[in-house]
């Protein structure tokens, strides 16, 4: 796909699956220009009803051969910034990652290298996380006089528990894929990047057979229910279900039940929000 200077984005399956390959800078560090493109990507995913899944990964290696996912934020660009500019930039990071998290597609992240700081926080944008042998996760920020500011402080605990979040953030300990799987930072483990990508594509193919409206509504309903009261959770579910009914997807599902049961895919309508 053309028009991207810092992110490498390609499309598969007639545009239904987008691949985001991180391959920029010295170690895939995230700075202002890259963040602008992540923001643009989130908007593009929301705007293009053809897209059903996003798979993020990296094949990048250092000069010494160490595999890299995201080594962290580009803190060197902040030299000379005043406090207010730093705070505004980090706030923008949170907003961009929240936009990507809310994108109405299935997002799988496959990590086979170093994912420190922002790299670990980026996992919070994913619906499914796969860790491969050689992956390294960690939050080094407190050793730099700051806290993880793109979700590592406010959101990560909800995924891995308060105790593990405190351990990672307060000690800076680095963990591998087996420990990441044990504490819920990743959901599956594969031995190689290619094996992880094969699994991500398998999941994307499953998503592609389902109603795009129902998939997007389900994701939005689940995320809206997180942290809500019982009444708010019920309301989120009711809204998601009503959208599927009113957009005609429920009727398509009923009339195509035999086709679906036989493993076929009916002619779903375009993704609605």
C-alpha positions in Angstrom: 0.0 0.0 0.0 1.4 3.4 -1.0 1.5 6.6 0.9 3.2 5.4 4.1 6.6 6.7 4.9 7.4 5.0 8.3 5.0 2.1 8.6 5.0 -0.8 6.2 1.4 -1.8 5.5 0.3 -4.4 3.0 -3.1 -5.9 2.3 -4.1 -9.6 1.8 -7.3 -11.4 1.0 -8.8 -8.7 -1.2 -8.1 -6.1 1.4 -9.7 -7.9 4.3 -6.5 -8.4 6.2 -3.9 -5.7 6.7 -0.4 -6.4 7.8 1.5 -3.8 9.8 5.2 -4.6 9.7 7.3 -2.4 12.0 10.6 -1.6 10.3 11.9 1.9 10.9 14.6 3.9 12.8 17.3 2.1 14.6 15.1 -0.2 16.7 11.5 0.5 15.7 11.4 3.3 18.3 8.2 5.3 18.3 8.6 9.0 17.7 6.4 11.8 16.5 6.4 10.9 12.8 5.7 7.3 13.4 2.9 8.1 15.9 1.3 10.3 13.3 1.1 7.3 11.0 -0.3 5.1 13.7 -3.0 7.7 14.2 -3.7 7.7 10.5 -3.8 3.9 10.5 -6.4 3.8 13.2 -8.6 6.3 11.2 -8.1 4.2 8.0 -9.2 1.0 9.7 -12.3 2.7 11.0 -13.1 4.2 7.6 -12.6 1.3 5.3 -15.4 -1.3 5.7 -13.4 -3.9 3.7 -10.9 -4.4 6.5 -11.6 -7.2 8.8 -8.3 -7.9 10.6 -5.0 -6.2 11.3 -1.8 -8.2 12.1 1.2 -6.4 13.6 4.7 -7.8 13.7 8.3 -7.1 13.0 11.2 -8.9 11.4 13.7 -6.2 12.2 17.1 -7.1 13.8 19.8 -5.0 15.3 23.3 -5.0 13.8 24.2 -7.8 16.3 21.3 -9.9 15.1 18.9 -9.3 18.1 15.3 -9.4 16.9 13.3 -6.2 17.7 9.6 -5.5 18.0 9.6 -2.0 19.5 12.6 -1.0 21.6 10.6 1.9 23.2 9.7 5.5 22.6 12.1 7.8 20.8 13.1 9.8 23.9 16.1 11.4 22.0 13.7 13.6 20.0 12.6 15.1 23.3 15.9 16.7 24.1 15.2 20.4 24.5 11.5 20.0 25.0 10.0 21.8 28.0 7.8 19.9 30.5 4.5 20.9 29.0 5.5 19.7 25.6 6.6 16.3 27.0 3.3 15.9 28.9 1.3 16.9 25.8 3.2 14.4 23.7 2.7 11.5 26.1 -1.0 12.4 26.4 -1.2 12.2 22.6 0.4 8.8 22.7 -2.4 7.6 25.0 -5.0 9.0 22.6 -3.5 7.4 19.6 -3.2 3.9 21.2 -6.8 4.2 22.4 -7.9 5.0 18.9 -6.1 1.9 17.6 -7.6 -0.2 20.4 -11.1 0.8 19.4 -10.6 0.1 15.7 -13.6 -2.0 14.5 -11.3 -4.9 13.3 -9.7 -7.9 14.9 -6.1 -6.9 15.8 -3.5 -9.7 16.4 0.0 -8.8 17.5 2.9 -11.2 17.0 6.0 -10.5 19.0 9.3 -12.3 18.3 11.8 -9.7 19.6 12.4 -7.0 22.2 9.3 -5.2 23.2 10.2 -2.8 25.9 8.3 0.2 27.3 6.1 1.4 24.5 6.5 -2.0 22.9 4.9 -3.7 25.8 2.3 -1.0 26.1 1.4 -1.5 22.4 0.1 -4.9 23.2 -2.8 -3.2 24.9 -4.1 -2.3 21.5 -4.5 -5.9 20.5 -7.4 -8.3 20.7 -5.1 -11.3 20.6 -1.4 -11.4 21.5 1.1 -14.1 20.4 4.6 -14.3 21.9 7.3 -16.2 20.1 10.6 -17.7 21.3 13.1 -14.8 21.7 10.4 -12.3 22.7 11.4 -10.0 25.6 8.9 -7.8 27.5 9.5 -5.2 30.1 8.8 -1.7 31.5 12.1 0.1 32.1 10.6 3.6 32.6 10.9 4.0 36.4 14.7 3.5 35.9 14.5 6.6 33.7 12.7 8.7 36.2 9.3 8.4 34.7 6.4 5.9 34.6 5.0 4.0 31.7 2.8 6.6 30.1 1.0 4.9 27.2 -1.1 2.5 29.2 1.5 0.7 31.2 0.5 2.4 34.4 -3.3 2.9 34.0 -4.3 -0.1 31.9 -1.9 -2.9 32.0 -2.9 -4.1 35.5 -6.4 -4.9 34.1 -4.7 -7.4 31.7 -2.2 -9.1 34.0 -3.2 -8.3 37.5 -2.1 -5.6 39.9 0.7 -7.7 41.4 2.4 -8.5 38.1 2.0 -4.9 36.8 3.6 -3.6 40.0 6.5 -6.2 39.6 7.2 -5.2 36.0 6.9 -1.5 36.5 8.7 -1.1 39.8 11.6 -3.5 39.2 12.0 -3.2 35.4 12.4 -6.9 35.2 12.4 -8.4 31.7 10.4 -11.5 31.0 10.3 -14.0 28.1 7.3 -15.4 26.3 6.6 -18.3 28.8 6.3 -15.9 31.7 4.3 -13.5 29.6 1.9 -16.3 28.7 1.6 -17.3 32.4 0.6 -13.9 33.6 -1.7 -13.1 30.6 0.5 -10.6 28.8 0.3 -12.8 25.7 -2.4 -15.3 25.0 -0.5 -17.9 23.0 3.1 -18.9 22.4 4.7 -20.1 19.2 8.3 -21.1 18.5 8.9 -18.8 15.5 7.6 -15.6 14.0 6.4 -17.4 10.9 4.5 -19.9 13.1 3.0 -16.9 15.0 2.0 -15.2 11.8 0.4 -18.5 10.5 -1.7 -18.6 13.7 -2.7 -14.9 13.3 -3.7 -15.5 9.7 -5.8 -18.5 10.8 -7.7 -16.4 13.2 -8.1 -13.6 10.6 -9.6 -16.2 8.3 -12.2 -17.1 10.9 -13.1 -13.5 11.4 -13.5 -13.1 7.6 -16.4 -15.7 7.6 -18.4 -13.8 10.1 -20.7 -10.7 9.8 -18.4 -7.6 9.8 -21.1 -5.6 11.6 -21.5 -8.3 14.3 -17.8 -8.6 14.8 -17.3 -4.8 15.2 -20.4 -4.5 17.4 -19.2 -7.3 19.6 -15.8 -5.7 20.1 -17.3 -2.3 20.8 -19.8 -3.9 23.2 -17.1 -5.8 25.1 -14.8 -2.7 25.4 -17.8 -0.5 26.5 -18.7 -3.0 29.2 -15.2 -3.0 30.8 -15.3 -1.4 34.1 -19.0 -0.6 33.9 -21.8 -1.2 36.3 -24.2 -4.1 35.7 -26.6 -1.7 34.1 -24.0 -0.2 31.9 -22.7 -3.7 30.8 -26.3 -4.7 29.9 -26.8 -1.5 28.0 -23.6 -2.1 26.0 -24.8 -5.6 25.1 -28.2 -4.4 24.2 -26.8 -1.7 21.9 -24.6 -4.2 20.1 -27.4 -6.7 19.6 -29.8 -4.1 18.4 -27.3 -2.8 15.8 -27.0 -6.3 14.3 -30.8 -6.7 14.1 -31.5 -3.2 12.7 -28.8 -3.5 10.1 -30.3 -6.8 8.8 -27.4 -9.1 9.8 -29.5 -11.1 12.2 -32.0 -11.8 9.4 -29.2 -12.8 7.0 -27.9 -15.2 9.7 -31.3 -16.8 10.2 -32.0 -17.3 6.5 -28.5 -18.6 5.9 -28.3 -21.0 8.8 -27.9 -24.2 6.7 -25.1 -22.5 4.7 -23.3 -21.4 7.8 -23.7 -24.8 9.5 -22.1 -26.4 6.4 -19.1 -24.1 6.7 -20.1 -21.6 4.1 -20.2 -17.8 4.3 -23.4 -15.9 3.4 -23.4 -12.5 1.7 -23.1 -10.4 4.8 -23.8 -6.7 4.5 -21.1 -4.0 4.7 -19.7 -3.2 8.1 -21.9 -0.8 10.0 -21.1 1.2 13.1 
